[in-house]
């Protein structure tokens, strides 16, 4: 079961990264950068760490 939750966390990270790419595509660099730093970086690492505990 943990593997499935970990895969879901990886998929969520990929989804957040795709949203950041869309922000960059519409010339909203600040939103894209914040999306990467906050969601992809912090939230996804926190979820992966909690799964591995």
C-alpha positions as MATLAB code, in Angstrom:
seq = 'XXXXXXXXXXXXXXXXXXXXXXXXXXXXXXXXXXXXXXXXXXXXXXXXXXXXX';
ca = [
       0.000    0.000    0.000;
       2.846    2.423    0.726;
       4.143    2.031   -2.803;
       0.801    3.144   -4.207;
       0.742    6.213   -1.964;
       4.335    7.027   -2.914;
       3.478    6.735   -6.606;
       0.529    9.049   -6.048;
       2.841   11.600   -4.416;
       5.191   11.401   -7.405;
       2.249   11.841   -9.792;
       1.072   14.867   -7.806;
       4.556   16.379   -8.066;
       4.538   15.831  -11.815;
       1.110   17.456  -12.046;
       2.311   20.519  -10.119;
       5.337   20.721  -12.413;
       3.074   20.665  -15.473;
       1.010   23.510  -14.033;
       4.233   25.491  -13.570;
       5.113   24.876  -17.226;
       1.707   26.248  -18.224;
       2.385   29.364  -16.132;
       5.702   29.840  -17.918;
       3.971   29.343  -21.279;
       1.579   32.227  -20.604;
       4.484   34.485  -19.520;
       3.702   34.397  -15.801;
       7.228   33.629  -14.639;
       6.637   34.613  -11.032;
       3.682   32.252  -10.655;
       5.635   29.454  -12.326;
       8.568   29.968   -9.989;
       6.345   30.056   -6.911;
       4.545   26.938   -8.131;
       7.836   25.072   -8.426;
       9.288   26.299   -5.137;
       6.216   25.861   -2.967;
       4.243   22.980   -4.413;
       6.784   20.829   -6.213;
       9.527   21.476   -3.692;
       7.974   21.732   -0.275;
       4.635   19.938   -0.420;
       5.800   16.987   -2.497;
       8.940   16.394   -0.426;
       6.854   16.583    2.740;
       4.384   14.030    1.380;
       7.168   11.680    0.260;
       8.899   12.000    3.635;
       5.689   11.241    5.525;
       5.094    8.156    3.373;
       8.610    6.865    3.997;
       8.243    7.298    7.757;
];
